[in-house]
Amino acid sequence: LALFVSGETGEQVNISNDKSTLNATQNIQVNKSEIASLITELKANIEIELANNEDIKNILLSQAQLIENETTEEKPKKEVLKTAINTIQNLLKTVPLAVTAVESSRKLYELIAPLFI
């Protein structure tokens, strides 16, 4: 007996009895056009809200570009994505007036988080 069940929320149940073999592959889908749109939004917010902080702005923009490049790959590197989004979020915490950029980075994190699995 072998059983594989997958739900809309990504849960799965695997049952295998006796000498049967069960192989399950998880295919993670993300909306790349939505990610691209959010990256564009994030970059615009960074440009506006960090106009007076060139150093942090440049780091944030380079990390956003890194995420953009990585998410277009067939097999994005999860550690690169994690490090880049964490860098963005941590740096934005140091800029109290970057409210929209923080919100954009939060939404982007939610979209790319499935790629971390």
DOSE-202579 format. One line per field, with one value per atom (N, C-alpha, C): x, y, z; residue number from 1. Coordinates in nm, 2 decimals. Example, Ala and Ser with C-alpha at 12.3 -4.5 7.8 and 13.67 -1.06 7.14 Angstrom:
BEGIN
px [1.32;1.23;1.32;1.28;1.37;1.29]
py [-0.57;-0.45;-0.33;-0.22;-0.11;0.00]
pz [0.78;0.78;0.78;0.71;0.71;0.79]
num [1;1;1;2;2;2]
END
This chain:
BEGIN
px [0.09;0.00;0.09;0.06;0.14;0.04;0.04;-0.05;0.02;-0.02;0.03;-0.08;-0.09;-0.20;-0.14;-0.17;-0.12;-0.24;-0.24;-0.34;-0.30;-0.40;-0.37;-0.27;-0.27;-0.18;-0.04;-0.01;0.12;0.14;0.04;0.07;0.06;0.13;0.13;0.14;0.08;0.08;0.13;0.23;0.29;0.27;0.22;0.20;0.26;0.34;0.40;0.40;0.36;0.35;0.44;0.47;0.54;0.67;0.70;0.82;0.81;0.70;0.68;0.77;0.79;0.88;0.79;0.81;0.73;0.82;0.81;0.89;0.80;0.83;0.74;0.83;0.79;0.87;0.78;0.83;0.75;0.79;0.69;0.72;0.66;0.75;0.71;0.69;0.57;0.54;0.53;0.59;0.58;0.54;0.48;0.44;0.55;0.63;0.75;0.71;0.60;0.56;0.53;0.46;0.43;0.56;0.65;0.78;0.85;0.85;0.92;0.85;0.72;0.65;0.68;0.69;0.72;0.87;0.96;1.10;1.10;1.03;1.02;0.97;0.86;0.80;0.90;0.97;1.07;1.18;1.23;1.34;1.30;1.17;1.12;1.11;1.06;1.04;1.18;1.28;1.41;1.47;1.45;1.50;1.45;1.32;1.25;1.28;1.27;1.28;1.43;1.52;1.66;1.74;1.68;1.74;1.86;1.85;1.96;2.05;2.04;2.13;2.19;2.28;2.33;2.40;2.47;2.54;2.44;2.35;2.25;2.16;2.12;2.04;2.11;2.24;2.31;2.31;2.33;2.34;2.20;2.10;1.96;1.92;1.96;1.93;2.01;2.13;2.21;2.15;2.10;2.04;1.91;1.83;1.70;1.74;1.84;1.88;1.92;1.99;2.04;1.92;1.81;1.69;1.63;1.62;1.56;1.63;1.76;1.84;1.82;1.82;1.81;1.67;1.57;1.43;1.40;1.48;1.46;1.53;1.62;1.69;1.59;1.62;1.54;1.54;1.66;1.67;1.74;1.65;1.71;1.78;1.89;1.97;1.90;1.85;1.77;1.86;1.98;2.07;2.09;2.11;2.13;2.00;1.89;1.76;1.74;1.76;1.75;1.84;1.97;2.06;2.03;1.99;1.96;1.83;1.73;1.60;1.63;1.70;1.73;1.82;1.91;2.00;1.91;1.82;1.73;1.64;1.58;1.50;1.57;1.69;1.77;1.82;1.86;1.91;1.79;1.67;1.56;1.52;1.55;1.51;1.60;1.71;1.79;1.74;1.64;1.60;1.45;1.42;1.29;1.18;1.22;1.12;1.10;1.16;1.14;1.02;0.91;0.79;0.74;0.73;0.68;0.78;0.91;1.01;1.00;0.98;0.97;0.85;0.74;0.62;0.64;0.71;0.74;0.83;0.93;1.02;0.95;0.85;0.77;0.69;0.62;0.54;0.63;0.75;0.84;0.89;0.92;0.96;0.85;0.73;0.62;0.61;0.64;0.63;0.75;0.87;0.98;1.01;0.94;0.97;0.95;0.85;0.84;0.97;1.05;1.17;1.28;1.26;1.36;1.35;1.24;1.22;1.32]
py [-0.12;0.00;0.12;0.21;0.34;0.45;0.56;0.67;0.80;0.89;1.03;1.12;1.21;1.31;1.45;1.54;1.68;1.77;1.87;1.97;2.10;2.19;2.33;2.40;2.37;2.45;2.39;2.28;2.22;2.11;2.07;1.95;1.83;1.73;1.60;1.49;1.37;1.25;1.14;1.07;0.96;0.83;0.73;0.60;0.49;0.41;0.30;0.18;0.07;-0.06;-0.17;-0.27;-0.39;-0.34;-0.39;-0.36;-0.26;-0.18;-0.08;0.04;0.10;0.22;0.34;0.45;0.57;0.69;0.75;0.87;0.98;1.09;1.21;1.33;1.41;1.53;1.64;1.74;1.86;1.97;2.01;2.12;2.25;2.34;2.47;2.57;2.62;2.72;2.86;2.96;3.10;3.18;3.29;3.38;3.47;3.44;3.52;3.66;3.68;3.82;3.90;3.84;3.91;3.95;3.86;3.88;4.00;3.99;4.10;4.24;4.24;4.36;4.41;4.32;4.37;4.42;4.35;4.40;4.54;4.57;4.70;4.80;4.76;4.85;4.87;4.77;4.78;4.88;4.86;4.95;5.09;5.12;5.25;5.31;5.23;5.28;5.31;5.23;5.25;5.38;5.40;5.52;5.65;5.64;5.76;5.78;5.67;5.68;5.68;5.64;5.65;5.74;5.84;5.94;6.01;6.03;6.10;6.00;5.87;5.78;5.68;5.74;5.68;5.54;5.52;5.40;5.28;5.30;5.20;5.18;5.28;5.27;5.18;5.20;5.12;4.97;4.95;4.81;4.74;4.82;4.76;4.74;4.83;4.81;4.69;4.67;4.56;4.43;4.43;4.30;4.27;4.38;4.36;4.31;4.36;4.31;4.17;4.13;3.99;3.90;3.94;3.86;3.85;3.96;3.96;3.87;3.87;3.78;3.63;3.61;3.47;3.41;3.49;3.44;3.41;3.46;3.42;3.29;3.24;3.12;3.00;2.89;2.77;2.71;2.71;2.66;2.77;2.86;2.97;2.91;2.97;2.93;2.99;2.90;2.94;3.02;2.99;3.06;3.20;3.22;3.35;3.44;3.38;3.45;3.49;3.39;3.42;3.53;3.52;3.62;3.76;3.77;3.90;3.96;3.88;3.94;3.97;3.89;3.92;4.05;4.06;4.19;4.31;4.30;4.41;4.44;4.34;4.37;4.42;4.37;4.42;4.56;4.59;4.73;4.83;4.79;4.88;4.91;4.82;4.84;4.96;4.99;5.11;5.24;5.24;5.36;5.38;5.46;5.47;5.52;5.60;5.66;5.57;5.46;5.37;5.28;5.33;5.25;5.18;5.24;5.17;5.07;5.10;5.00;4.88;4.90;4.79;4.70;4.76;4.69;4.61;4.67;4.60;4.48;4.50;4.39;4.28;4.31;4.21;4.12;4.19;4.13;4.04;4.09;4.02;3.89;3.90;3.79;3.68;3.72;3.62;3.55;3.62;3.56;3.46;3.50;3.41;3.31;3.32;3.22;3.08;3.04;2.90;2.85;2.94;2.90;2.85;2.89;2.86;2.71;2.64;2.50;2.41]
pz [0.00;0.00;0.00;-0.09;-0.09;-0.12;-0.05;-0.06;-0.05;-0.14;-0.13;-0.14;-0.05;-0.05;-0.04;-0.12;-0.11;-0.11;-0.02;-0.01;-0.07;-0.08;-0.13;-0.05;0.08;0.17;0.17;0.10;0.09;0.18;0.26;0.35;0.27;0.32;0.25;0.35;0.31;0.40;0.31;0.36;0.29;0.38;0.32;0.39;0.30;0.36;0.28;0.37;0.32;0.40;0.33;0.41;0.36;0.30;0.18;0.11;0.00;0.01;-0.10;-0.08;-0.19;-0.19;-0.23;-0.16;-0.19;-0.21;-0.32;-0.36;-0.37;-0.31;-0.32;-0.36;-0.45;-0.49;-0.47;-0.40;-0.37;-0.47;-0.55;-0.65;-0.60;-0.57;-0.51;-0.62;-0.62;-0.72;-0.66;-0.73;-0.69;-0.81;-0.78;-0.89;-0.92;-1.03;-1.06;-1.10;-1.17;-1.21;-1.09;-0.99;-0.87;-0.79;-0.79;-0.72;-0.79;-0.92;-1.00;-0.97;-0.97;-0.94;-0.80;-0.70;-0.57;-0.55;-0.63;-0.63;-0.69;-0.79;-0.85;-0.75;-0.68;-0.58;-0.47;-0.42;-0.31;-0.36;-0.48;-0.52;-0.53;-0.58;-0.58;-0.44;-0.35;-0.21;-0.15;-0.17;-0.12;-0.18;-0.31;-0.37;-0.31;-0.28;-0.22;-0.07;0.00;0.15;0.20;0.12;0.16;0.07;0.01;-0.08;-0.01;0.13;0.20;0.27;0.24;0.30;0.19;0.11;-0.01;0.02;0.13;0.16;0.18;0.27;0.30;0.17;0.11;-0.01;-0.12;-0.14;-0.24;-0.20;-0.07;-0.02;-0.04;-0.01;-0.02;-0.17;-0.25;-0.40;-0.45;-0.41;-0.46;-0.41;-0.29;-0.24;-0.31;-0.34;-0.41;-0.55;-0.61;-0.75;-0.74;-0.64;-0.62;-0.61;-0.53;-0.52;-0.66;-0.73;-0.86;-0.96;-0.96;-1.04;-1.00;-0.87;-0.82;-0.85;-0.84;-0.86;-1.00;-1.09;-1.23;-1.27;-1.19;-1.21;-1.20;-1.28;-1.27;-1.13;-1.07;-0.93;-0.85;-0.79;-0.71;-0.59;-0.55;-0.43;-0.31;-0.22;-0.11;-0.01;0.01;0.10;0.05;-0.08;-0.14;-0.11;-0.14;-0.12;0.03;0.12;0.26;0.31;0.27;0.32;0.26;0.14;0.08;0.14;0.16;0.22;0.37;0.44;0.58;0.59;0.50;0.49;0.47;0.38;0.35;0.47;0.53;0.65;0.77;0.79;0.90;0.88;0.76;0.74;0.74;0.70;0.70;0.84;0.94;1.08;1.13;1.07;1.11;1.05;0.97;0.90;0.94;1.05;1.10;1.00;0.91;0.82;0.69;0.68;0.56;0.57;0.61;0.64;0.52;0.40;0.28;0.23;0.24;0.20;0.30;0.42;0.52;0.48;0.45;0.41;0.28;0.18;0.06;0.08;0.17;0.20;0.27;0.35;0.42;0.32;0.23;0.13;0.04;0.00;-0.08;0.00;0.12;0.20;0.20;0.22;0.21;0.08;-0.03;-0.16;-0.19;-0.14;-0.17;-0.07;0.05;0.16;0.11;0.03;-0.02;-0.09;-0.14;-0.21;-0.11;0.02;0.12;0.16;0.13;0.18;0.11]
num [1;1;1;2;2;2;3;3;3;4;4;4;5;5;5;6;6;6;7;7;7;8;8;8;9;9;9;10;10;10;11;11;11;12;12;12;13;13;13;14;14;14;15;15;15;16;16;16;17;17;17;18;18;18;19;19;19;20;20;20;21;21;21;22;22;22;23;23;23;24;24;24;25;25;25;26;26;26;27;27;27;28;28;28;29;29;29;30;30;30;31;31;31;32;32;32;33;33;33;34;34;34;35;35;35;36;36;36;37;37;37;38;38;38;39;39;39;40;40;40;41;41;41;42;42;42;43;43;43;44;44;44;45;45;45;46;46;46;47;47;47;48;48;48;49;49;49;50;50;50;51;51;51;52;52;52;53;53;53;54;54;54;55;55;55;56;56;56;57;57;57;58;58;58;59;59;59;60;60;60;61;61;61;62;62;62;63;63;63;64;64;64;65;65;65;66;66;66;67;67;67;68;68;68;69;69;69;70;70;70;71;71;71;72;72;72;73;73;73;74;74;74;75;75;75;76;76;76;77;77;77;78;78;78;79;79;79;80;80;80;81;81;81;82;82;82;83;83;83;84;84;84;85;85;85;86;86;86;87;87;87;88;88;88;89;89;89;90;90;90;91;91;91;92;92;92;93;93;93;94;94;94;95;95;95;96;96;96;97;97;97;98;98;98;99;99;99;100;100;100;101;101;101;102;102;102;103;103;103;104;104;104;105;105;105;106;106;106;107;107;107;108;108;108;109;109;109;110;110;110;111;111;111;112;112;112;113;113;113;114;114;114;115;115;115;116;116;116;117;117;117]
END
